[in-house]
Amino acid sequence: MKAKVESVGKLFYWNHRPSDPAINVHIKINNGEGEIGISYGMRMVSVRLPYEMYKKLEAYAKARGKTQSDVIREALEHYLG
């Protein structure tokens, strides 16, 4: 199997289907700790939030045992339909 592998500092991306950048495996190494993630059909979007909104998002997600990304996706799904 051919794959495209990129290294950005201590973050590595592996895409087993270079024709579809939405399917990726990423490996993040930080102070000897590792994290592996797989994204299928997801695109990354970066947004800037006012500090108070960020703190509300952080508390809301933590209280429900969800990631901030999960909360934002659910809110957008509700808003956009």
N, CA, C and O atoms as a DFTB+ gen file, in Angstrom:
324 C
 N C O
     1  1       0.847      -1.167       0.000
     2  2       0.000       0.000       0.000
     3  2       0.898       1.237       0.000
     4  3       1.804       1.342       0.826
     5  1       0.658       2.159      -0.905
     6  2       1.399       3.409      -0.946
     7  2       0.726       4.411      -0.035
     8  3      -0.494       4.405       0.127
     9  1       1.526       5.260       0.551
    10  2       0.978       6.276       1.440
    11  2       1.841       7.520       1.378
    12  3       3.039       7.447       1.102
    13  1       1.233       8.642       1.631
    14  2       1.955       9.896       1.718
    15  2       2.155      10.189       3.196
    16  3       1.190      10.205       3.960
    17  1       3.387      10.421       3.602
    18  2       3.681      10.703       4.996
    19  2       4.359      12.064       5.071
    20  3       5.306      12.334       4.333
    21  1       3.874      12.913       5.959
    22  2       4.456      14.229       6.164
    23  2       4.818      14.372       7.634
    24  3       4.123      13.852       8.507
    25  1       5.894      15.071       7.899
    26  2       6.284      15.353       9.268
    27  2       6.304      16.864       9.461
    28  3       6.933      17.595       8.695
    29  1       5.611      17.316      10.490
    30  2       5.609      18.728      10.838
    31  2       6.001      18.790      12.305
    32  3       5.151      18.638      13.183
    33  1       7.274      19.011      12.576
    34  2       7.735      18.969      13.960
    35  2       7.540      17.573      14.511
    36  3       8.096      16.610      13.984
    37  1       6.757      17.459      15.564
    38  2       6.491      16.164      16.185
    39  2       5.119      15.634      15.804
    40  3       4.599      14.729      16.457
    41  1       4.528      16.191      14.752
    42  2       3.218      15.758      14.298
    43  2       3.383      15.098      12.939
    44  3       3.969      15.689      12.032
    45  1       2.878      13.892      12.787
    46  2       3.010      13.145      11.542
    47  2       1.632      12.872      10.962
    48  3       0.713      12.486      11.683
    49  1       1.494      13.070       9.675
    50  2       0.248      12.772       8.985
    51  2       0.497      11.640       8.002
    52  3       1.510      11.636       7.303
    53  1      -0.407      10.693       7.945
    54  2      -0.316       9.592       6.995
    55  2      -1.633       9.529       6.258
    56  3      -2.692       9.418       6.875
    57  1      -1.573       9.600       4.959
    58  2      -2.789       9.547       4.155
    59  2      -2.665       8.343       3.234
    60  3      -1.844       8.339       2.317
    61  1      -3.486       7.315       3.479
    62  2      -3.383       6.113       2.665
    63  2      -4.087       6.262       1.330
    64  3      -3.971       5.391       0.468
    65  1      -4.811       7.345       1.149
    66  2      -5.453       7.632      -0.134
    67  2      -5.157       9.069      -0.501
    68  3      -5.992       9.939      -0.251
    69  1      -3.994       9.361      -1.088
    70  2      -3.654      10.747      -1.398
    71  2      -4.708      11.466      -2.241
    72  3      -4.773      12.695      -2.224
    73  1      -5.532      10.718      -2.978
    74  2      -6.576      11.364      -3.773
    75  2      -7.732      11.860      -2.903
    76  3      -8.546      12.657      -3.370
    77  1      -7.823      11.407      -1.651
    78  2      -8.887      11.832      -0.744
    79  2      -8.269      12.341       0.551
    80  3      -8.053      11.566       1.482
    81  1      -7.980      13.648       0.619
    82  2      -7.326      14.179       1.814
    83  2      -8.197      14.162       3.059
    84  3      -7.733      14.550       4.131
    85  1      -9.449      13.723       2.949
    86  2     -10.329      13.691       4.118
    87  2     -10.113      12.452       4.968
    88  3     -10.634      12.381       6.081
    89  1      -9.366      11.480       4.483
    90  2      -9.110      10.266       5.267
    91  2      -7.642      10.288       5.673
    92  3      -6.757      10.034       4.856
    93  1      -7.397      10.591       6.926
    94  2      -6.041      10.749       7.424
    95  2      -5.850      10.049       8.750
    96  3      -6.793       9.882       9.523
    97  1      -4.627       9.645       9.003
    98  2      -4.212       9.168      10.312
    99  2      -3.150      10.151      10.767
   100  3      -2.220      10.449      10.017
   101  1      -3.276      10.662      11.990
   102  2      -2.236      11.547      12.499
   103  2      -1.696      10.992      13.812
   104  3      -2.424      10.425      14.627
   105  1      -0.408      11.176      13.979
   106  2       0.274      10.729      15.189
   107  2       0.953      11.954      15.780
   108  3       1.755      12.607      15.113
   109  1       0.634      12.263      17.023
   110  2       1.198      13.426      17.690
   111  2       2.016      12.933      18.877
   112  3       1.512      12.187      19.717
   113  1       3.268      13.346      18.945
   114  2       4.138      12.946      20.046
   115  2       4.529      14.205      20.805
   116  3       5.073      15.146      20.226
   117  1       4.250      14.217      22.099
   118  2       4.518      15.383      22.920
   119  2       5.103      14.922      24.250
   120  3       4.424      14.253      25.029
   121  1       6.334      15.268      24.507
   122  2       7.008      14.894      25.763
   123  2       6.919      13.397      26.038
   124  3       6.670      12.984      27.171
   125  1       7.118      12.597      25.018
   126  2       7.090      11.155      25.182
   127  2       5.705      10.543      25.175
   128  3       5.580       9.318      25.142
   129  1       4.663      11.354      25.204
   130  2       3.286      10.861      25.157
   131  2       2.818      10.844      23.714
   132  3       3.106      11.772      22.959
   133  1       2.108       9.814      23.326
   134  2       1.640       9.704      21.949
   135  2       0.124       9.781      21.844
   136  3      -0.599       9.412      22.769
   137  1      -0.333      10.260      20.718
   138  2      -1.762      10.341      20.436
   139  2      -1.954       9.961      18.975
   140  3      -1.249      10.472      18.105
   141  1      -2.884       9.083      18.702
   142  2      -3.172       8.676      17.335
   143  2      -4.623       9.002      17.048
   144  3      -5.500       8.700      17.857
   145  1      -4.881       9.610      15.914
   146  2      -6.244       9.954      15.545
   147  2      -6.509       9.615      14.096
   148  3      -5.600       9.637      13.266
   149  1      -7.735       9.305      13.801
   150  2      -8.151       9.007      12.432
   151  2      -9.345       9.890      12.122
   152  3     -10.296       9.967      12.899
   153  1      -9.285      10.551      10.986
   154  2     -10.435      11.362      10.585
   155  2     -10.953      10.849       9.253
   156  3     -10.197      10.721       8.290
   157  1     -12.220      10.561       9.204
   158  2     -12.881      10.088       7.994
   159  2     -13.891      11.146       7.553
   160  3     -14.851      11.438       8.266
   161  1     -13.670      11.698       6.406
   162  2     -14.625      12.631       5.851
   163  2     -14.760      13.933       6.626
   164  3     -15.765      14.629       6.486
   165  1     -13.778      14.271       7.428
   166  2     -13.827      15.500       8.213
   167  2     -12.855      16.517       7.624
   168  3     -11.782      16.161       7.134
   169  1     -13.236      17.749       7.678
   170  2     -12.365      18.850       7.302
   171  2     -12.136      19.690       8.551
   172  3     -13.036      19.828       9.379
   173  1     -10.954      20.246       8.691
   174  2     -10.653      21.073       9.844
   175  2     -10.978      22.528       9.507
   176  3     -10.651      23.024       8.428
   177  1     -11.626      23.191      10.452
   178  2     -11.957      24.602      10.325
   179  2     -11.442      25.302      11.581
   180  3     -11.617      24.798      12.690
   181  1     -10.825      26.430      11.412
   182  2     -10.320      27.189      12.548
   183  2     -11.180      28.431      12.732
   184  3     -11.451      29.153      11.773
   185  1     -11.607      28.678      13.966
   186  2     -12.403      29.871      14.261
   187  2     -11.797      30.587      15.468
   188  3     -11.142      29.975      16.312
   189  1     -12.023      31.856      15.524
   190  2     -11.585      32.648      16.677
   191  2     -12.833      33.000      17.486
   192  3     -13.841      33.449      16.941
   193  1     -12.741      32.785      18.792
   194  2     -13.872      33.054      19.684
   195  2     -13.469      34.092      20.717
   196  3     -12.318      34.123      21.151
   197  1     -14.415      34.948      21.116
   198  2     -14.143      35.827      22.256
   199  2     -13.854      34.954      23.485
   200  3     -14.380      33.847      23.601
   201  1     -13.034      35.448      24.381
   202  2     -12.609      34.675      25.538
   203  2     -13.784      34.108      26.323
   204  3     -13.771      32.932      26.684
   205  1     -14.788      34.914      26.590
   206  2     -15.937      34.448      27.382
   207  2     -16.696      33.323      26.663
   208  3     -17.147      32.374      27.304
   209  1     -16.836      33.424      25.358
   210  2     -17.504      32.364      24.596
   211  2     -16.688      31.077      24.650
   212  3     -17.243      29.986      24.786
   213  1     -15.367      31.211      24.544
   214  2     -14.494      30.043      24.634
   215  2     -14.648      29.363      25.997
   216  3     -14.748      28.138      26.070
   217  1     -14.667      30.153      27.078
   218  2     -14.797      29.575      28.417
   219  2     -16.139      28.863      28.572
   220  3     -16.211      27.815      29.213
   221  1     -17.212      29.427      27.985
   222  2     -18.523      28.762      28.021
   223  2     -18.475      27.439      27.266
   224  3     -18.998      26.429      27.738
   225  1     -17.851      27.448      26.104
   226  2     -17.708      26.227      25.303
   227  2     -16.923      25.176      26.074
   228  3     -17.315      24.010      26.127
   229  1     -15.829      25.591      26.663
   230  2     -14.977      24.686      27.431
   231  2     -15.750      24.047      28.583
   232  3     -15.681      22.833      28.778
   233  1     -16.487      24.858      29.348
   234  2     -17.251      24.352      30.492
   235  2     -18.393      23.444      30.038
   236  3     -18.637      22.400      30.644
   237  1     -19.087      23.839      28.977
   238  2     -20.207      23.054      28.458
   239  2     -19.731      21.671      28.021
   240  3     -20.338      20.656      28.364
   241  1     -18.641      21.644      27.264
   242  2     -18.109      20.369      26.771
   243  2     -17.643      19.484      27.934
   244  3     -17.937      18.289      27.968
   245  1     -16.931      20.068      28.862
   246  2     -16.407      19.306      30.003
   247  2     -17.543      18.729      30.851
   248  3     -17.470      17.579      31.283
   249  1     -18.588      19.522      31.088
   250  2     -19.713      19.072      31.909
   251  2     -20.456      17.902      31.278
   252  3     -21.081      17.108      31.980
   253  1     -20.389      17.794      29.960
   254  2     -21.103      16.728      29.256
   255  2     -20.187      15.607      28.774
   256  3     -20.643      14.669      28.120
   257  1     -18.908      15.700      29.092
   258  2     -17.965      14.661      28.681
   259  2     -17.769      14.604      27.175
   260  3     -17.554      13.530      26.614
   261  1     -17.843      15.749      26.523
   262  2     -17.683      15.819      25.071
   263  2     -16.471      16.665      24.727
   264  3     -15.961      17.410      25.563
   265  1     -16.020      16.543      23.497
   266  2     -14.960      17.421      23.036
   267  2     -15.574      18.740      22.585
   268  3     -16.769      18.815      22.302
   269  1     -14.760      19.757      22.524
   270  2     -15.237      21.038      22.028
   271  2     -15.667      20.903      20.565
   272  3     -16.633      21.539      20.142
   273  1     -14.971      20.097      19.808
   274  2     -15.340      19.867      18.407
   275  2     -16.722      19.233      18.303
   276  3     -17.516      19.604      17.439
   277  1     -17.011      18.270      19.190
   278  2     -18.342      17.639      19.188
   279  2     -19.435      18.668      19.435
   280  3     -20.456      18.676      18.748
   281  1     -19.217      19.538      20.421
   282  2     -20.218      20.552      20.765
   283  2     -20.430      21.506      19.588
   284  3     -21.567      21.846      19.260
   285  1     -19.353      21.932      18.961
   286  2     -19.464      22.855      17.827
   287  2     -20.171      22.184      16.657
   288  3     -21.017      22.802      16.012
   289  1     -19.833      20.919      16.372
   290  2     -20.509      20.204      15.283
   291  2     -22.006      20.086      15.550
   292  3     -22.816      20.314      14.653
   293  1     -22.378      19.729      16.787
   294  2     -23.796      19.608      17.143
   295  2     -24.515      20.952      17.015
   296  3     -25.645      21.006      16.529
   297  1     -23.873      22.026      17.445
   298  2     -24.487      23.353      17.351
   299  2     -24.662      23.762      15.888
   300  3     -25.696      24.325      15.528
   301  1     -23.676      23.489      15.050
   302  2     -23.791      23.828      13.641
   303  2     -24.854      22.983      12.951
   304  3     -25.593      23.481      12.102
   305  1     -24.930      21.715      13.310
   306  2     -25.967      20.848      12.736
   307  2     -27.360      21.381      13.094
   308  3     -28.260      21.415      12.254
   309  1     -27.516      21.792      14.348
   310  2     -28.804      22.343      14.783
   311  2     -29.105      23.648      14.046
   312  3     -30.228      23.860      13.587
   313  1     -28.108      24.513      13.933
   314  2     -28.299      25.827      13.317
   315  2     -28.496      25.733      11.799
   316  3     -29.351      26.411      11.230
   317  1     -27.698      24.890      11.164
   318  2     -27.734      24.788       9.701
   319  2     -28.765      23.786       9.199
   320  3     -29.198      23.848       8.049
   321  1     -29.152      22.862      10.077
   322  2     -30.162      21.879       9.704
   323  2     -29.649      20.710       9.006
   324  3     -30.418      19.819       8.646
